[in-house]
Each structure stands twice: as structure tokens, then as C-alpha cells.
């Protein structure tokens, strides 16, 4: 008994069986297979190798083509995402950071590039080309993932390609902090109108963006606290930060009823005060600095807030209290700031008081740990 099998030429191929029953059984199996898998099992061997039918391939191709037709440029997608986050009430600092990082991403592609044209390999190459620390690279990756997740919801892409990119390995390093001598030196070298900003950063631990938005009406010298309003806080939660004794001493000659705590030309004044005590971009030393054998060192990232956290935890030995004052979680405080400094250094840090320029610096230990 024989059965004809399609695909063996113009007339098809023939398969022979010993009995009619065997032939009929085989024919029935073929009909079931064709019904379950579609014609691809017979008409397209390569698709069948992947377990796909022609109908499945057609649906996939159509979905892709529809997404391409509906898709938008990276620029529009990024702008719409930022507007959506603002509309949802996300704070200004978050939205500004998101917008800046996505701007760097979209500028790496031709202006007409649509989000549906970007794949994970392209994103991986872009991330690998960023000249930044692993943690910063992962922040960029997080924002690109957010962008494509938003695009997926809008129907502009089928899947989020950023989710298939590699996370950078972030080696756990202790945060960079200032020694008591360095902290005192920076304070003593401040312009008069910069002292409140610097003292609050060092001894109250507010984030740079929080200090920059701070108004003197939120500094309660009588009540002994600084109010960080929810609208000005990174996590949008109001908190009260105690005014330490030495912070009170630094502020009392500068306090006002209202007005911005941060002076004009902040960046220039910060760089000037830090440079006097040896912080700046290495290789930019002036002739006078070279003659004095000065070698500038990089200012640690978030140095004043990290210094506050480290010395405050060493002083009070209370992770929950420090976390509450900083607007952080106890887990973060415990993981990053525990045992960074010794009690003697903490005593020196919290003993930094106003006085003759440089008068207290030499008495402080040069090492934070």
C-alpha cells in the first residue's frame, strides 16, 4: 500500500506501507499534524525547525509592521515620558535628571530614528561607550528601560529591548568623605554668603538640590530644626533635621527671616573654596600652585552629605535616626556608612566651630577612619 506525501516534486513523493491500515494511520497523523502546525510543516521546513507555522510568522510580521507604522522618534518618546512623569507629580529633580540622561541617549542616534528601530545590541553598545562609573551607567540603563517600558504601553514597540541589556558590575566602594581638617578648611575658605550653604550641607546632610531650594523661613533657629518640605525633597516627604550646636554657631551671624539660603554664582564660589584646600581638577594647577607643589585632588561625589552621614552615625550610633534625618532608608545608612569613621574623628568633626581662619584645622586628625 502506498500514500502520496506533498513536497517531493510536481507529483509529490510516495511512501509505501505493508498494509492499508498502516497507510491510513500515517495519513491520519499527517492530517492532524497539518491541522496543529499549519502548512509550514509541509511548505517551509526552516520555519518548522523553529516550531513556527506560516500563520504565526505572518502574525508576528504584521505586529512588527504595525508597531513600525505607529512608532515615534526617540525625541518624541522621551519628551512624552518626561511630561507624563511631571503630570504624575514626580519632583523636579527626578524629571530634570531623567530628561538629561535621555537627551544623551537620543543624541547618539540619527534624529529621525524611531524607538521601534532600536534593539538591545545597540543599547548595550551605547551603555558600554559611556565614560562613567558602573553605578552611573546603571542609572542610564534604568532610565532607558523606563523609556521603552513607556513606549511598550503606548504601542510604539512590541517589547522592551533595554530589559535584555547587561547591568554593569558595581564594586562596592565606601563613599568618599572629608576629613575633619578638610571640612574645616573648606568652611574657613568660604565667602561669607556661602557659609550657610556649606555648613548646612556638612552638618545637616541635606542633598545639594534640597539646600539649593532652601529658604531661610524653613530654618527654625529657635525651634532647633530645618524643615525640608515634601515638594523640595527627593522622595517627596517632609522631614525635620535637627540643627547641631556647631551648625547653630556657623549660622547665627547669617540667619535671615526669609530669602534663599544659596548665594548667586554658587558653582564658582564652591570651586574657589575647595581649591584653596587642594580640591580641583588634576592637571589644571596654576603656576603658583605648581611652585607650591600643589597637586589638586578630585572632590568626592556628594562629599558633604556623605560626610554628615558617616560622622553623624559615629556620633549617635542610631541608624534609624540618621536615616530619618537624611530622608533615606535605615538599610542604606547601615550598608554605606557604618564604621567609616572612629569616635575621635567624629568628635573633631562635630567640634568644628567658627573662629580665626585655619585656627581649628591643625588640631583635627588628617584621617577620617
C-alpha positions in Angstrom: 0.0 0.0 0.0 1.3 3.5 -0.8 0.5 7.1 0.3 1.4 10.3 -1.5 3.3 12.9 0.5 3.3 16.5 -0.7 6.7 18.2 -1.2 8.6 15.6 -3.2 8.3 17.3 -6.6 5.5 18.1 -9.0 3.6 15.0 -8.2 4.8 14.7 -4.6 6.7 11.8 -3.1 5.3 8.4 -2.4 5.6 6.4 0.9 4.9 2.6 0.9 3.3 0.6 3.7 2.8 -3.1 4.2 -0.9 -2.8 4.9 -3.8 -0.4 4.1 -4.3 0.1 7.8 -0.7 1.4 8.2 -1.2 3.8 5.3 -4.4 5.1 6.7 -2.9 5.6 10.1 0.0 7.6 8.6 -2.4 9.7 6.6 -4.4 10.5 9.7 -1.3 11.5 11.5 -0.3 13.8 8.7 -3.8 15.4 8.7 -3.5 16.1 12.5 0.0 17.4 12.1 -1.1 19.8 9.4 -4.1 21.0 11.4 -2.0 21.6 14.5 1.1 23.2 12.8 -0.4 24.7 9.7 1.1 24.3 6.3 4.6 25.3 7.4 5.3 21.7 8.5 5.0 20.8 4.8 5.7 24.0 2.9 8.5 25.7 4.9 11.0 23.3 6.5 13.1 26.1 8.0 10.1 27.7 9.9 9.2 24.2 11.1 12.7 23.8 12.6 11.9 26.7 14.9 8.4 25.3 15.7 6.7 28.2 13.9 3.9 28.0 11.4 3.3 30.3 8.5 0.3 31.8 10.3 2.5 32.5 13.4 5.2 34.1 11.2 2.5 36.2 9.4 1.0 37.4 12.7 4.5 38.3 14.1 5.4 40.2 10.9 2.2 42.1 10.9 2.5 43.1 14.6 6.0 44.4 13.9 4.9 46.3 10.8 2.0 47.9 12.7 4.3 48.9 15.5 6.7 50.4 13.0 3.9 52.4 11.4 2.6 53.6 14.8 6.1 54.2 16.3 7.5 57.7 17.1 11.0 59.1 17.2 13.2 58.7 20.3 13.0 62.5 20.9 9.1 62.5 21.0 9.0 59.4 23.1 11.5 60.9 25.7 9.6 64.2 25.7 6.2 62.4 26.3 7.7 60.3 29.1 9.1 63.3 30.9 5.7 65.1 30.6 3.9 62.1 31.8 6.2 61.9 34.9 5.6 65.6 35.6 1.9 65.1 35.2 2.1 62.2 37.7 3.6 64.5 40.3 7.3 63.4 40.2 9.6 66.0 41.6 11.6 68.5 39.6 15.0 66.9 40.4 13.9 63.5 39.2 12.4 64.9 36.0 15.4 67.0 35.2 17.7 64.1 35.7 15.6 61.8 33.6 15.4 64.4 30.8 19.2 65.0 30.8 20.0 61.3 30.6 17.5 60.5 27.9 18.8 63.5 25.9 22.3 61.9 26.0 20.7 58.7 24.8 18.7 60.1 21.9 21.6 62.3 20.7 23.6 59.1 20.0 21.2 58.2 17.2 20.1 60.0 14.0 17.3 62.5 14.7 14.7 60.5 12.7 15.3 57.2 14.4 12.2 55.6 15.8 12.1 53.7 19.0 10.9 50.6 17.2 14.2 50.6 15.3 16.3 50.3 18.4 17.4 46.8 19.6 19.2 45.6 22.7 22.5 45.2 21.0 22.5 48.9 20.1 21.6 49.9 23.7 24.4 47.7 25.0 26.9 49.3 22.8 25.8 52.8 23.8 26.0 51.9 27.5 29.4 50.4 27.1 30.6 53.6 25.5 29.6 55.8 28.4 32.7 57.2 30.2 31.3 56.9 33.8 31.3 54.7 36.9 29.3 51.4 36.9 26.6 52.9 39.2 26.1 55.8 36.8 25.9 53.5 33.8 23.2 51.5 35.6 21.3 54.7 36.2 21.4 55.4 32.5 20.2 51.9 31.8 17.4 52.2 34.3 16.1 55.4 32.6 16.3 53.8 29.1 14.4 50.8 30.5 11.8 53.2 31.8 11.6 54.9 28.4 11.0 51.7 26.5 8.5 50.4 29.1 6.6 53.6 28.5 6.8 53.0 24.7 5.6 49.5 25.0 2.5 50.7 26.9 1.9 53.2 24.1 2.2 50.5 21.4 5.2 52.1 19.9 7.4 49.0 20.4 6.5 45.3 20.7 8.9 44.6 23.5 11.3 46.5 25.8 14.8 45.9 24.3 16.5 47.6 27.2 15.5 44.8 29.6 17.8 42.4 27.8 20.9 44.6 28.2 23.7 44.0 30.7 23.9 45.5 34.1 27.4 46.9 34.9 29.2 45.3 37.8 29.3 47.9 40.6 32.1 47.2 43.0 31.0 48.2 46.5 33.2 51.1 47.5 32.8 53.2 50.6 31.6 56.7 49.9 34.2 59.5 49.6 34.1 61.7 52.7 36.1 64.7 54.0 38.4 64.5 57.0 37.6 67.0 59.8 40.6 69.1 58.6 39.3 69.2 55.1 35.7 70.1 56.2 37.0 72.9 58.4 39.3 74.1 55.7 36.5 74.4 53.2 34.3 76.3 55.7 37.1 78.7 56.6 37.8 79.5 52.9 34.1 80.2 52.1 32.9 83.6 51.0 30.6 85.0 53.7 27.4 84.3 51.8 28.5 80.7 51.0 29.0 79.7 54.7 25.3 78.8 55.4 25.1 76.6 52.3 28.3 74.8 53.2 27.6 74.5 56.9 24.1 73.1 56.3 25.5 70.6 53.8 28.2 69.4 56.2 26.2 69.4 59.5 22.6 68.8 58.4 23.2 66.4 55.5 20.7 67.9 53.1 21.1 66.9 49.4 22.6 69.5 47.2 19.3 70.1 45.4 17.5 70.4 48.8 19.9 73.1 50.1 19.7 75.0 46.8 15.9 75.2 47.2 16.0 76.0 50.9 14.5 79.3 52.2 15.6 81.0 55.4 11.9 80.8 56.5 12.4 77.0 56.8 15.4 77.3 59.1 14.0 77.5 62.6 16.8 78.5 64.9 14.5 78.9 67.9 12.9 75.5 67.4 16.2 73.9 66.5 15.4 72.3 63.2 15.5 72.8 59.4 12.3 71.9 57.6 12.7 70.1 54.2 9.3 70.4 52.6 7.9 67.5 50.6 7.9 69.5 47.4 11.6 70.1 47.8 12.6 66.6 49.0 13.8 63.9 46.6 11.4 61.3 48.0 8.6 64.0 48.4 8.3 63.5 52.1 8.6 66.3 54.6 11.2 65.9 57.3 12.8 67.9 60.1 16.6 67.9 60.5 18.0 69.0 63.9 20.4 71.9 64.0 23.5 70.7 65.7 25.4 73.0 68.1 28.2 73.7 65.7 25.8 74.4 62.8 23.9 76.9 65.0 27.2 78.6 65.7 28.0 78.9 62.0 24.5 80.1 61.0 23.8 82.7 63.8 25.7 85.5 62.1 24.0 84.9 58.7 20.4 83.9 59.5 17.5 85.9 57.9 13.8 85.8 58.2 13.3 84.8 54.6 15.1 84.5 51.2 17.3 82.0 49.5 20.0 80.3 51.6 22.1 79.6 48.5 24.0 82.6 47.1 24.3 83.6 43.5 27.2 82.1 41.5 27.2 79.0 43.7 29.3 76.8 41.5 32.1 79.3 41.1 32.2 80.0 44.8 32.2 76.4 45.7 35.1 75.6 43.3 37.1 78.6 44.8 36.7 77.5 48.4 37.5 73.9 47.6 40.5 74.7 45.5 42.2 76.6 48.4 42.3 73.4 50.4 43.5 71.3 47.5 40.4 70.1 45.6 40.0 70.6 41.9 40.6 69.0 38.5 44.1 67.4 38.4 46.3 68.9 35.7 44.8 72.4 36.0 47.2 73.6 38.6 48.3 77.3 38.2 51.9 78.3 38.1 51.7 79.5 41.7 50.2 76.1 42.7 52.9 74.2 40.9 55.6 76.3 42.7 53.9 75.4 46.0 53.9 71.7 44.9 50.1 71.6 45.0 48.5 68.6 43.3 44.8 69.0 43.1 42.5 66.1 44.1 39.1 65.3 42.8 36.2 66.4 45.1 34.4 63.2 46.2 30.9 62.8 44.8 28.3 64.1 47.3 31.2 64.6 49.8 29.4 66.8 52.3 26.2 64.7 52.6 28.3 61.5 52.8 30.5 63.2 55.5 27.4 64.1 57.5 26.1 60.6 57.4 29.3 59.0 58.4 30.2 61.3 61.3 26.6 61.5 62.5 26.2 57.7 62.7 29.5 57.5 64.5 28.3 60.2 66.9 24.8 58.8 67.8 25.1 55.1 66.9 21.5 55.2 65.7 20.9 54.1 62.1 17.1 54.8 62.2 17.7 58.3 63.5 20.3 59.1 60.9 18.1 57.7 58.1 15.2 59.8 59.3 17.3 63.0 59.3 18.7 62.2 55.8 15.5 61.1 54.2 17.0 57.7 53.5 16.2 54.1 54.5 17.9 52.6 57.5 19.2 49.8 55.3 21.1 52.3 53.0 22.6 54.1 56.0 23.7 50.9 57.7 25.2 49.5 54.4 27.1 52.5 53.4 28.1 54.5 56.5 28.6 52.1 59.3 32.1 52.1 60.8 33.6 54.5 58.3 34.9 56.8 61.0 36.1 56.4 64.5 34.7 58.2 67.6 37.7 60.5 67.9 37.3 61.8 64.3 33.6 62.2 64.8 34.3 64.3 67.9 36.6 66.5 65.9 34.1 66.9 63.1 31.2 68.0 65.3 33.7 70.3 67.1 34.3 72.4 64.0 33.4 75.9 65.2 33.7 79.4 63.7 36.9 81.2 64.6 40.2 82.5 63.2 40.7 81.2 59.7 42.6 78.0 59.9 42.7 78.1 63.7 40.9 74.8 64.3 42.2 72.9 61.3 45.6 71.8 62.6 44.1 70.2 65.7 41.9 67.8 63.7 43.1 64.3 62.6 44.0 64.1 59.0 42.4 60.7 58.5 38.7 60.1 58.7 39.0 56.5 59.8 
